[in-house]
Amino acid sequence: MTDFTTDAPMTRARHTAPKREYYAYFGLIFLATLPLAILTWALFAARRMELPEKGPIAKAWTQARIITPHIFNA
């Protein structure tokens, strides 16, 4: 009697989420945080009468970089 189960090549299961899914969530979160980042940037600029160091896109990008990994680690 022959055991044919050992002849199959060993494949590893993927333990990480696909990159497309990560980028889809990242894009959605970025678009969701962008209006609030623009609003806070404009209010800061109006109060202080000077432009902040980071623009609204950079702030939204940072927020998306913080939030997205939390979704995949949950």
C-alpha positions in Angstrom: 0.0 0.0 0.0 1.4 3.4 -1.1 0.9 6.7 0.7 0.4 9.4 -1.9 -0.2 12.2 0.5 3.6 12.9 1.0 4.2 13.4 -2.8 2.3 16.6 -2.9 4.5 19.7 -2.7 4.2 21.6 0.6 2.6 25.0 0.2 2.4 27.6 2.9 -0.9 29.3 3.7 -0.9 33.0 3.4 -1.2 34.6 6.8 -1.4 38.2 5.7 -4.3 40.0 4.1 -4.0 40.7 0.4 -2.5 44.1 -0.5 -5.4 45.0 -2.7 -7.7 44.8 0.3 -5.3 46.9 2.5 -5.1 49.6 -0.2 -8.9 49.6 -0.6 -9.4 50.2 3.1 -6.6 52.7 3.1 -8.2 54.7 0.3 -11.6 54.6 1.9 -10.2 55.8 5.2 -8.1 58.5 3.5 -11.1 59.8 1.7 -13.2 59.7 4.9 -10.6 61.7 6.9 -9.8 64.2 4.2 -12.8 66.5 4.8 -12.2 66.7 8.5 -8.5 67.3 7.9 -9.3 70.2 5.5 -11.7 71.7 8.0 -9.3 71.6 11.0 -6.5 72.9 8.7 -8.6 75.8 7.6 -9.7 76.6 11.2 -6.1 76.5 12.4 -5.0 78.8 9.6 -7.9 81.2 10.3 -7.2 81.4 14.0 -3.4 81.8 13.8 -3.3 83.7 10.5 -0.5 81.4 9.4 -0.3 78.1 7.5 0.4 74.9 9.5 3.5 72.9 8.8 1.5 69.9 7.6 -1.1 70.3 5.0 -4.6 68.7 5.1 -3.5 65.9 2.7 -0.5 65.0 4.8 -2.7 64.9 8.0 -5.3 62.7 6.3 -2.6 60.4 5.0 -1.1 60.1 8.5 -4.5 59.3 10.0 -5.1 56.6 7.3 -1.7 55.1 8.0 -2.6 54.9 11.7 -6.1 53.6 11.4 -5.8 51.0 8.6 -3.3 48.6 10.4 -5.6 48.7 13.4 -8.4 47.2 11.2 -6.2 44.4 10.0 -4.8 43.6 13.5 -8.2 43.3 15.1 
